[in-house]
Amino acid sequence: MIPPIASNFVAGEDPETALEHVQELNEEGVKGILNLLGEHYHERPPADADADAYVALVEAIGESGVDACVSVKPSQIGLDVGDEVFEENLARIVDGAADRDVFVWVDMEDHTTTDVTLDAYERLTRETDGMVGVCVQANLKRTADDLERLAPLPGKVRLVKGAYDEPKDIAYKKKSEVDRAYREYLELMFREFEGGIAVGSHDPKMIDHARDLHEEHGTDFEIQMLMGVRESTQFDLADEYEVWQYIPYGSKWFSYFYRRIRERKENALFALRAVVGN
């Protein structure tokens, strides 16, 4: 059972509880991106099992009628076993989701996975006429070129700042550099994309910049934030914009919760307030 302190960031251990959380969000005008926790499997059976779980999840989403999609990590469905295992399992998930009109996001992991992830995304988003999305990271110096490649494709692209400790020859290391790159990449996306822009950020300055670019270019976009982080802001933004909450769930909740607490001081303070009841 997930303790109350962690349940602020993780929507239960089973898909039924996660779907109940999505239903509650939908009533507030926010949509849900469901992510079954798990990553870096080095053997095929657990990768296949999580792919099976995603196939069942997209079926449950289709039957429930909630406004939700799914997001999958490549290493969770077999990338560390082999490229072909990842591609096969992702195709199974996407095929099942497309049959039920459920969108599938492909998360981006460290820089060694970028090419295979983008290749799989390009193929599947073409095959499904845009029912797949992919994440790109502002801290990588290659991202401008990747965005130029992705701009003409159907589907969606989520821009995040990047959480992996990448080598300095291929990545920006200073916060100011990443912030500058994020703003520039947003400008490129609003200029070159016809839509399908997802702003994956809790930074008010980046969200405001996206809003200004929307006013300038008229290009549609959505805002994506994590469960448990600035949720009141998510509800406020949903009055005017399309807002999606990234919702982790599953039995592997502890490592995810621990990472959320370590990476941001405000998350730790939030958790502490939950404990003391203030």
Backbone as numpy.savetxt, mean C-alpha at the origin, in Angstrom:
# Nx Ny Nz CAx CAy CAz Cx Cy Cz
-4.71 -13.68 20.58 -5.54 -12.48 20.58 -4.67 -11.23 20.58
-5.02 -10.28 19.75 -4.24 -9.03 19.66 -4.61 -8.12 20.82
-3.63 -7.65 21.62 -3.95 -6.77 22.73 -4.45 -5.41 22.23
-5.20 -4.70 23.07 -5.77 -3.41 22.64 -4.73 -2.43 22.12
-3.53 -2.41 22.71 -2.51 -1.45 22.28 -2.12 -1.68 20.82
-2.09 -2.94 20.39 -1.71 -3.25 19.01 -2.89 -3.15 18.05
-4.11 -3.29 18.57 -5.28 -3.29 17.70 -5.55 -1.92 17.10
-4.83 -0.89 17.56 -4.91 0.40 16.90 -4.28 0.38 15.52
-3.34 -0.56 15.32 -2.58 -0.60 14.07 -2.84 -1.86 13.25
-3.48 -2.86 13.84 -3.72 -4.14 13.16 -5.19 -4.52 13.36
-5.86 -4.88 12.27 -7.31 -5.11 12.31 -7.65 -6.57 12.56
-7.07 -7.17 13.58 -7.43 -8.53 13.93 -6.54 -9.57 13.29
-6.81 -10.82 13.62 -6.01 -11.94 13.12 -6.67 -12.69 11.97
-7.94 -12.43 11.71 -8.65 -13.17 10.67 -9.32 -12.21 9.70
-9.62 -12.68 8.48 -10.22 -11.78 7.47 -11.59 -11.28 7.86
-12.35 -12.05 8.61 -13.69 -11.61 9.01 -13.61 -10.33 9.86
-12.68 -10.32 10.82 -12.51 -9.13 11.65 -12.01 -7.95 10.84
-11.10 -8.21 9.90 -10.59 -7.14 9.05 -11.70 -6.55 8.19
-12.58 -7.39 7.67 -13.69 -6.89 6.85 -14.68 -6.08 7.69
-14.86 -6.47 8.95 -15.70 -5.66 9.84 -15.11 -4.27 10.03
-13.77 -4.20 10.15 -13.11 -2.89 10.27 -13.34 -2.07 9.00
-13.25 -2.70 7.85 -13.49 -1.99 6.60 -14.92 -1.44 6.55
-15.88 -2.23 6.98 -17.27 -1.77 6.99 -17.43 -0.52 7.83
-16.79 -0.50 8.99 -16.84 0.68 9.85 -16.19 1.88 9.17
-15.06 1.65 8.49 -14.41 2.74 7.77 -15.30 3.28 6.66
-15.91 2.38 5.91 -16.77 2.80 4.81 -17.88 3.75 5.29
-18.36 3.50 6.49 -19.40 4.37 7.05 -18.89 5.77 7.31
-17.55 5.91 7.43 -16.92 7.22 7.61 -16.44 7.80 6.28
-16.69 7.09 5.19 -16.29 7.58 3.88 -14.90 7.18 3.44
-14.23 6.29 4.23 -12.88 5.85 3.92 -12.93 4.41 3.40
-12.12 4.11 2.39 -12.07 2.78 1.80 -10.88 2.01 2.38
-10.86 0.68 2.17 -9.87 -0.14 2.82 -8.95 -0.90 1.87
-7.67 -0.93 2.20 -6.67 -1.74 1.49 -6.21 -2.82 2.46
-6.61 -4.05 2.24 -6.32 -5.13 3.17 -4.99 -5.81 2.84
-4.17 -6.00 3.86 -2.87 -6.64 3.70 -2.70 -7.74 4.74
-2.62 -8.98 4.26 -2.33 -10.11 5.14 -0.85 -10.06 5.51
-0.56 -9.97 6.79 0.82 -9.82 7.22 1.64 -11.07 6.95
2.84 -10.87 6.45 3.76 -11.96 6.12 4.72 -11.49 5.04
5.98 -11.94 5.11 6.97 -11.55 4.11 8.21 -12.43 4.23
9.00 -12.43 3.16 10.30 -13.11 3.11 10.22 -14.60 3.43
9.33 -15.27 2.72 9.30 -16.73 2.80 10.35 -17.29 1.85
11.14 -18.23 2.33 12.21 -18.81 1.52 11.89 -20.22 1.04
10.69 -20.67 1.35 10.22 -21.95 0.84 8.84 -21.75 0.22
8.49 -22.61 -0.72 7.27 -22.39 -1.49 5.98 -22.62 -0.71
5.87 -23.63 0.16 4.57 -23.89 0.80 3.95 -22.69 1.51
4.68 -21.94 2.37 4.03 -20.79 2.99 3.67 -19.69 2.00
4.47 -19.53 0.95 4.16 -18.53 -0.07 2.87 -18.91 -0.80
2.74 -20.18 -1.15 1.51 -20.64 -1.80 0.31 -20.51 -0.87
0.53 -20.79 0.41 -0.57 -20.71 1.38 -1.09 -19.29 1.51
-0.17 -18.30 1.55 -0.63 -16.91 1.64 -1.28 -16.46 0.34
-0.79 -16.94 -0.79 -1.46 -16.64 -2.05 -2.88 -17.21 -2.05
-3.03 -18.43 -1.54 -4.37 -19.02 -1.42 -5.26 -18.16 -0.53
-4.68 -17.65 0.56 -5.44 -16.81 1.49 -5.91 -15.53 0.79
-5.06 -14.97 -0.07 -5.47 -13.77 -0.81 -6.57 -14.07 -1.81
-6.49 -15.23 -2.46 -7.55 -15.62 -3.40 -8.88 -15.72 -2.65
-8.84 -16.32 -1.46 -10.05 -16.41 -0.65 -10.50 -15.03 -0.17
-9.54 -14.15 0.12 -9.88 -12.81 0.60 -10.59 -11.99 -0.47
-10.10 -12.03 -1.71 -10.77 -11.23 -2.75 -12.17 -11.78 -3.02
-12.35 -13.08 -2.85 -13.69 -13.65 -2.99 -14.60 -13.13 -1.87
-14.07 -13.07 -0.64 -14.85 -12.57 0.49 -15.19 -11.10 0.32
-14.25 -10.31 -0.22 -14.53 -8.90 -0.47 -15.65 -8.76 -1.48
-15.57 -9.54 -2.55 -16.62 -9.49 -3.56 -17.98 -9.85 -3.02
-18.03 -10.84 -2.14 -19.31 -11.27 -1.57 -19.84 -10.30 -0.53
-18.93 -9.63 0.20 -19.35 -8.76 1.30 -19.92 -7.43 0.82
-19.44 -6.97 -0.33 -19.90 -5.68 -0.84 -19.20 -4.49 -0.23
-18.19 -4.69 0.63 -17.47 -3.56 1.21 -16.59 -2.92 0.14
-16.26 -1.66 0.36 -15.40 -0.93 -0.57 -13.96 -1.16 -0.15
-13.33 -2.18 -0.74 -11.99 -2.58 -0.32 -11.24 -3.21 -1.47
-9.91 -3.23 -1.33 -9.03 -3.93 -2.26 -7.96 -4.62 -1.43
-6.95 -5.19 -2.08 -5.90 -5.89 -1.34 -4.54 -5.36 -1.78
-3.54 -5.57 -0.92 -2.16 -5.20 -1.24 -1.24 -6.35 -0.83
-0.36 -6.76 -1.74 0.44 -7.97 -1.60 1.92 -7.64 -1.65
2.72 -8.25 -0.76 4.17 -8.10 -0.81 4.77 -9.21 -1.68
5.64 -8.87 -2.63 6.25 -9.90 -3.48 6.95 -11.02 -2.71
7.70 -10.67 -1.65 8.41 -11.71 -0.90 7.48 -12.61 -0.12
6.25 -12.16 0.07 5.26 -12.96 0.78 4.71 -14.08 -0.08
4.68 -13.85 -1.40 4.06 -14.85 -2.29 5.11 -15.50 -3.19
6.38 -15.49 -2.75 7.34 -16.35 -3.40 8.54 -15.73 -4.07
8.73 -14.42 -4.00 9.85 -13.82 -4.72 11.20 -14.32 -4.22
11.32 -14.58 -2.90 12.59 -15.09 -2.37 12.81 -16.56 -2.71
11.75 -17.23 -3.17 11.88 -18.60 -3.65 12.33 -18.61 -5.10
11.75 -17.69 -5.88 12.09 -17.58 -7.30 11.13 -16.63 -7.99
11.63 -15.92 -9.01 10.79 -14.97 -9.72 9.53 -15.63 -10.25
9.67 -16.85 -10.77 8.53 -17.51 -11.40 7.46 -17.87 -10.37
7.87 -18.16 -9.13 6.89 -18.47 -8.08 6.08 -17.23 -7.75
6.78 -16.11 -7.58 6.11 -14.83 -7.34 5.14 -14.50 -8.47
5.59 -14.59 -9.70 4.75 -14.23 -10.84 3.53 -15.13 -10.95
3.72 -16.42 -10.69 2.60 -17.36 -10.76 1.56 -17.07 -9.69
2.02 -16.86 -8.45 1.08 -16.60 -7.37 0.39 -15.26 -7.52
1.13 -14.24 -7.97 0.50 -12.94 -8.18 -0.56 -13.04 -9.27
-0.28 -13.75 -10.33 -1.26 -13.91 -11.41 -2.52 -14.60 -10.90
-2.35 -15.60 -10.02 -3.53 -16.27 -9.45 -4.39 -15.30 -8.65
-3.73 -14.47 -7.85 -4.48 -13.50 -7.04 -5.19 -12.49 -7.93
-4.47 -11.96 -8.90 -5.04 -10.95 -9.79 -6.19 -11.52 -10.60
-6.05 -12.74 -11.09 -7.13 -13.36 -11.86 -8.39 -13.51 -11.01
-8.22 -14.00 -9.78 -9.37 -14.15 -8.89 -10.00 -12.82 -8.54
-9.16 -11.80 -8.35 -9.68 -10.48 -8.01 -10.41 -9.84 -9.18
-9.86 -9.99 -10.38 -10.49 -9.40 -11.56 -11.87 -10.00 -11.79
-12.03 -11.28 -11.51 -13.33 -11.93 -11.67 -14.38 -11.32 -10.74
-13.93 -10.71 -9.65 -14.86 -10.14 -8.65 -14.77 -8.63 -8.57
-14.09 -8.02 -9.56 -13.94 -6.57 -9.64 -13.28 -5.99 -8.39
-12.25 -6.70 -7.91 -11.47 -6.26 -6.75 -10.08 -5.85 -7.22
-9.64 -4.68 -6.81 -8.35 -4.14 -7.22 -7.23 -4.78 -6.40
-6.05 -4.95 -7.02 -4.90 -5.54 -6.36 -3.70 -4.59 -6.43
-3.16 -4.24 -5.27 -1.92 -3.47 -5.20 -0.74 -4.42 -5.00
0.39 -4.09 -5.62 1.63 -4.82 -5.39 2.58 -3.89 -4.64
2.89 -4.23 -3.41 3.82 -3.42 -2.61 5.23 -3.49 -3.21
6.03 -2.49 -2.90 7.43 -2.49 -3.33 8.31 -2.74 -2.11
9.29 -3.63 -2.27 10.23 -3.92 -1.20 11.59 -3.29 -1.55
12.70 -3.86 -1.13 13.98 -3.18 -1.32 14.36 -3.13 -2.81
15.42 -2.39 -3.12 15.74 -2.06 -4.51 16.05 -3.28 -5.37
16.45 -4.39 -4.74 16.77 -5.59 -5.52 15.52 -6.21 -6.15
14.35 -5.82 -5.68 13.09 -6.39 -6.18 12.38 -5.48 -7.17
12.92 -4.30 -7.42 12.18 -3.31 -8.19 11.87 -3.77 -9.61
12.87 -4.26 -10.32 12.67 -4.61 -11.73 11.65 -5.73 -11.90
11.78 -6.81 -11.14 10.86 -7.92 -11.30 9.44 -7.52 -10.90
9.33 -6.65 -9.89 8.01 -6.19 -9.46 7.35 -5.33 -10.54
8.11 -4.40 -11.11 7.55 -3.55 -12.15 7.21 -4.34 -13.41
8.03 -5.33 -13.74 7.74 -6.15 -14.92 6.43 -6.92 -14.74
6.25 -7.51 -13.55 5.01 -8.25 -13.29 3.82 -7.31 -13.30
3.98 -6.14 -12.70 2.89 -5.16 -12.70 2.50 -4.77 -14.12
3.49 -4.45 -14.95 3.17 -3.99 -16.30 2.39 -5.05 -17.07
2.82 -6.28 -16.97 2.13 -7.34 -17.70 0.69 -7.51 -17.21
0.51 -7.56 -15.88 -0.81 -7.86 -15.34 -1.76 -6.69 -15.43
-1.25 -5.47 -15.32 -2.17 -4.33 -15.42 -2.65 -4.15 -16.86
-1.81 -4.52 -17.83 -2.26 -4.51 -19.23 -3.32 -5.59 -19.46
-3.08 -6.79 -18.91 -3.99 -7.90 -19.12 -5.36 -7.66 -18.49
-5.40 -6.90 -17.40 -6.66 -6.67 -16.68 -7.23 -5.28 -16.94
-6.64 -4.55 -17.87 -7.10 -3.19 -18.19 -7.12 -2.30 -16.96
-6.04 -2.39 -16.17 -5.85 -1.43 -15.09 -6.37 -1.84 -13.73
-6.56 -3.14 -13.49 -7.07 -3.59 -12.19 -5.93 -3.91 -11.21
-4.74 -3.42 -11.51 -3.57 -3.65 -10.65 -2.85 -2.33 -10.42
-2.28 -2.16 -9.22 -1.49 -0.98 -8.92 -0.14 -1.40 -8.37
0.82 -0.46 -8.37 2.15 -0.75 -7.87 2.66 0.44 -7.07
3.55 0.16 -6.14 4.14 1.19 -5.29 5.54 1.54 -5.79
5.88 2.84 -5.79 7.24 3.28 -6.06 7.70 4.18 -4.92
9.03 4.29 -4.75 9.60 4.93 -3.58 10.42 6.16 -3.94
10.12 7.26 -3.27 10.75 8.53 -3.59 12.23 8.57 -3.22
12.66 7.71 -2.29 14.07 7.76 -1.90 14.99 7.14 -2.94
14.46 6.41 -3.91 15.30 5.80 -4.94 15.52 6.79 -6.09
16.77 6.94 -6.50 17.10 7.90 -7.55 16.56 7.48 -8.92
16.23 6.22 -9.09 15.73 5.70 -10.36 14.25 6.01 -10.58
13.55 6.50 -9.55 12.09 6.55 -9.59 11.56 7.47 -10.68
12.27 8.54 -11.02 11.80 9.40 -12.11 11.70 8.62 -13.41
12.71 7.81 -13.71 12.66 6.98 -14.92 11.54 5.95 -14.83
11.36 5.35 -13.66 10.28 4.37 -13.50 8.92 5.01 -13.73
8.74 6.22 -13.23 7.45 6.89 -13.41 7.19 7.20 -14.88
8.22 7.57 -15.61 8.06 7.80 -17.05 7.60 6.52 -17.74
8.15 5.39 -17.32 7.73 4.10 -17.88 6.29 3.77 -17.53
5.88 4.07 -16.30 4.56 3.69 -15.81 3.45 4.63 -16.27
3.79 5.86 -16.63 2.78 6.86 -16.94 1.76 6.42 -17.99
2.16 5.78 -19.10 1.17 5.43 -20.12 0.36 4.17 -19.83
0.69 3.46 -18.75 0.01 2.19 -18.46 -1.32 2.42 -17.77
-2.28 1.50 -17.95 -3.48 1.54 -17.11 -3.11 1.12 -15.69
-4.01 1.31 -14.74 -3.70 0.95 -13.36 -3.40 2.18 -12.52
-2.84 1.94 -11.34 -2.54 3.01 -10.41 -1.10 2.88 -9.91
-0.55 4.03 -9.48 0.80 4.04 -8.91 0.75 4.78 -7.58
1.23 4.11 -6.53 1.30 4.70 -5.20 2.71 5.22 -4.96
2.83 6.49 -4.63 4.13 7.08 -4.32 4.29 7.18 -2.81
5.34 6.53 -2.28 5.68 6.63 -0.87 7.09 7.17 -0.74
7.48 7.55 0.46 8.83 8.07 0.65 9.88 6.96 0.65
9.52 5.78 1.15 10.46 4.66 1.16 10.96 4.38 2.55
10.88 3.11 2.97 11.24 2.74 4.34 12.48 1.86 4.42
13.08 1.52 3.28 14.21 0.60 3.30 15.53 1.37 3.33
16.51 0.81 4.04 17.83 1.43 4.17 18.66 1.05 2.94
18.54 1.84 1.88 19.18 1.53 0.61 20.58 2.15 0.53
21.46 1.61 -0.32 22.81 2.17 -0.49 22.74 3.62 -0.99
23.69 4.43 -0.52 23.64 5.86 -0.84 23.90 6.17 -2.30
24.52 5.24 -3.04 24.77 5.52 -4.45 23.50 5.40 -5.29
22.46 4.75 -4.75 21.21 4.61 -5.52 20.03 5.28 -4.83
20.24 5.82 -3.63 19.11 6.36 -2.87 19.49 7.65 -2.16
18.49 8.50 -1.98 18.66 9.70 -1.17 18.58 9.29 0.30
19.48 9.82 1.11 19.57 9.41 2.51 19.03 10.47 3.47
19.15 11.74 3.10 18.70 12.80 3.98 17.20 13.03 3.81
16.53 13.32 4.93 15.09 13.59 4.87 14.77 14.72 3.91
15.57 15.76 3.91 15.31 16.89 3.03 15.39 16.49 1.56
16.32 15.57 1.25 16.46 15.09 -0.13 15.25 14.25 -0.54
14.80 13.38 0.38 13.64 12.54 0.07 12.40 13.40 -0.09
12.24 14.40 0.77 11.08 15.30 0.66 11.10 16.05 -0.67
12.28 16.53 -1.06 12.38 17.23 -2.34 12.03 16.30 -3.49
12.56 15.06 -3.44 12.27 14.10 -4.50 10.78 13.77 -4.54
10.17 13.61 -3.38 8.75 13.28 -3.33 7.92 14.37 -4.02
8.24 15.62 -3.72 7.51 16.73 -4.34 7.71 16.73 -5.86
8.95 16.51 -6.29 9.23 16.51 -7.73 8.54 15.35 -8.44
8.51 14.18 -7.79 7.85 13.03 -8.40 6.34 13.25 -8.47
5.77 13.87 -7.43 4.36 14.20 -7.50 4.08 15.13 -8.69
4.94 16.12 -8.86 4.75 17.05 -9.98 4.81 16.33 -11.31
5.74 15.38 -11.44 5.84 14.58 -12.66 4.57 13.78 -12.87
4.07 13.16 -11.83 2.87 12.33 -11.95 1.65 13.14 -12.35
1.45 14.27 -11.70 0.28 15.08 -12.04 0.40 15.69 -13.43
1.62 15.85 -13.90 1.86 16.39 -15.24 1.72 15.32 -16.32
2.19 14.11 -16.05 2.29 13.07 -17.08 1.19 12.01 -17.01
0.65 11.77 -15.84 -0.36 10.73 -15.69 -1.75 11.29 -16.00
-2.62 10.43 -16.50 -4.00 10.83 -16.75 -4.89 10.57 -15.54
-4.38 9.92 -14.55 -5.11 9.57 -13.33 -4.37 8.43 -12.66
-5.02 7.78 -11.72 -4.40 6.64 -11.05 -3.25 7.01 -10.15
-3.26 8.21 -9.60 -2.20 8.67 -8.70 -2.63 8.42 -7.26
-1.79 7.72 -6.50 -2.06 7.47 -5.09 -0.95 8.12 -4.26
-1.33 9.03 -3.41 -0.39 9.75 -2.55 -0.30 8.98 -1.24
0.75 8.19 -1.08 0.94 7.39 0.12 1.79 8.15 1.12
1.15 8.97 1.93 1.92 9.81 2.85 1.02 10.31 3.98
1.63 10.48 5.17 0.95 11.13 6.28 1.44 12.57 6.45
2.36 12.98 5.61 2.98 14.30 5.71 2.00 15.36 5.19
1.53 16.25 6.06 0.56 17.26 5.61 1.09 18.12 4.46
2.40 18.38 4.43 2.96 19.20 3.36 2.85 18.50 2.02
3.07 17.20 1.98 2.98 16.46 0.73 1.52 16.34 0.27
0.63 16.14 1.22 -0.79 16.08 0.87 -1.27 17.43 0.35
-0.85 18.50 0.99 -1.22 19.84 0.50 -0.65 20.10 -0.89
0.57 19.61 -1.13 1.17 19.80 -2.45 0.37 19.04 -3.51
-0.07 17.85 -3.17 -0.91 17.08 -4.09 -2.23 17.79 -4.36
-2.80 18.36 -3.34 -4.07 19.09 -3.52 -3.86 20.29 -4.45
-2.75 20.99 -4.28 -2.46 22.13 -5.16 -2.26 21.66 -6.60
-1.56 20.54 -6.78 -1.33 20.02 -8.13 -2.63 19.55 -8.77
-3.51 19.00 -7.95 -4.84 18.62 -8.45 -5.60 19.84 -8.96
-5.54 20.91 -8.21 -6.22 22.15 -8.63 -5.59 22.69 -9.92
-4.28 22.55 -10.05 -3.59 23.08 -11.23 -3.85 22.25 -12.47
-3.79 20.92 -12.33 -3.86 20.04 -13.50 -5.21 19.35 -13.68
-6.01 19.29 -12.61 -7.29 18.60 -12.70 -7.18 17.09 -12.71
-5.99 16.56 -12.44 -5.78 15.11 -12.47 -6.31 14.47 -11.19
-7.06 13.37 -11.36 -7.62 12.68 -10.20 -6.51 12.01 -9.38
-6.72 11.94 -8.07 -5.77 11.27 -7.19 -6.50 10.77 -5.97
-5.83 9.90 -5.22 -6.35 9.42 -3.96 -5.26 9.54 -2.91
-5.66 9.52 -1.65 -4.74 9.61 -0.52 -4.78 8.28 0.22
-3.61 7.75 0.56 -3.52 6.49 1.28 -2.72 6.67 2.57
-3.29 6.21 3.67 -2.63 6.30 4.97 -2.76 4.97 5.70
-1.91 4.78 6.70 -1.92 3.55 7.49 -3.02 3.57 8.55
-3.54 2.40 8.85 -4.43 2.24 9.99 -3.69 2.67 11.26
-4.39 3.45 12.09 -3.83 3.85 13.38 -3.00 5.11 13.35
-2.83 5.72 12.18 -2.02 6.93 12.06 -2.87 8.06 11.48
-3.05 9.12 12.25 -3.80 10.31 11.82 -5.19 9.93 11.29
-5.89 9.08 12.00 -7.17 8.60 11.51 -8.23 9.71 11.45
-8.21 10.63 12.40 -9.18 11.73 12.34 -8.96 12.58 11.09
-7.69 12.73 10.70 -7.38 13.46 9.47 -7.89 12.69 8.26
-7.77 11.37 8.30 -8.30 10.56 7.19 -9.79 10.82 7.00
-10.54 10.83 8.11 -11.97 11.05 8.02 -12.28 12.45 7.50
-11.50 13.44 7.94 -11.72 14.81 7.47 -11.43 14.93 5.97
-10.33 14.35 5.52 -9.97 14.41 4.11 -11.00 13.70 3.24
-11.61 12.64 3.78 -12.59 11.87 3.01 -13.83 12.68 2.67
-14.05 13.79 3.35 -15.17 14.66 2.99 -14.98 15.31 1.63
-13.70 15.38 1.20 -13.41 16.09 -0.05 -12.68 15.23 -1.07
-11.90 14.25 -0.60 -11.06 13.46 -1.50 -11.30 11.96 -1.29
-10.81 11.17 -2.22 -10.87 9.72 -2.08 -9.73 9.28 -1.16
-10.09 8.65 -0.05 -9.11 8.25 0.96 -9.20 6.75 1.19
-8.05 6.12 1.21 -7.93 4.69 1.47 -7.04 4.47 2.69
-7.45 3.54 3.54 -6.64 3.18 4.69 -6.00 1.81 4.45
-4.68 1.74 4.65 -3.93 0.49 4.52 -4.09 -0.29 5.82
-4.69 -1.49 5.72 -5.15 -2.22 6.90 -4.45 -3.57 6.99
-3.46 -3.72 7.85 -2.83 -5.02 8.07 -3.70 -5.90 8.98
-3.62 -7.20 8.75 -4.26 -8.14 9.66 -3.52 -9.47 9.58
-3.80 -10.36 10.53 -3.19 -11.69 10.48 -2.44 -12.05 11.74
-2.02 -13.30 11.82 -1.37 -13.82 13.02 0.04 -13.27 13.22
0.66 -12.73 12.18 2.03 -12.20 12.29 2.01 -10.71 12.64
1.13 -10.35 13.53 0.91 -8.95 13.84 2.01 -8.33 14.70
2.70 -9.12 15.53 3.61 -8.52 16.50 4.76 -7.77 15.85
5.42 -8.39 14.86 6.57 -7.74 14.23 6.15 -6.46 13.52
4.97 -6.46 12.91 4.48 -5.24 12.25 4.23 -4.15 13.27
3.56 -4.47 14.35 3.26 -3.49 15.39 4.55 -2.92 15.99
5.51 -3.78 16.25 6.78 -3.34 16.82 7.49 -2.37 15.87
7.42 -2.65 14.56 8.05 -1.77 13.58 7.37 -0.40 13.53
6.03 -0.39 13.61 5.31 0.88 13.60 5.70 1.73 14.81
5.83 1.10 15.97 6.16 1.84 17.18 7.58 2.39 17.11
8.50 1.61 16.58 9.91 2.04 16.54 10.15 3.16 15.55
9.41 3.18 14.45 9.78 4.09 13.37 9.31 5.52 13.58
8.30 5.72 14.44 7.81 7.08 14.62 7.51 7.33 16.09
8.05 8.42 16.60 7.84 8.76 18.01 6.37 8.97 18.32
5.63 9.59 17.39 4.23 9.86 17.66 3.41 8.58 17.76
3.85 7.53 17.05 3.17 6.24 17.18 3.35 5.68 18.59
4.55 5.82 19.13 4.81 5.35 20.49 3.96 6.11 21.50
3.85 7.42 21.32 3.03 8.23 22.22 1.56 7.86 22.10
1.13 7.58 20.87 -0.24 7.15 20.64 -0.53 5.85 21.40
0.40 4.91 21.29 0.22 3.63 21.98 0.20 3.81 23.49
1.07 4.70 24.00 1.11 4.95 25.43 -0.21 5.54 25.92
-0.77 6.47 25.15 -2.06 7.04 25.53 -3.14 5.97 25.58
-3.06 5.01 24.64 -4.03 3.92 24.62 -3.95 3.08 25.89
-2.72 2.91 26.42 -2.53 2.11 27.62 -3.08 2.82 28.84
-2.79 4.12 28.97 -3.19 4.84 30.18 -4.62 5.35 30.09
-5.22 5.26 28.89 -6.61 5.62 28.76 -6.87 7.09 28.57
-5.86 7.85 28.11 -6.05 9.28 27.89 -6.07 9.61 26.42
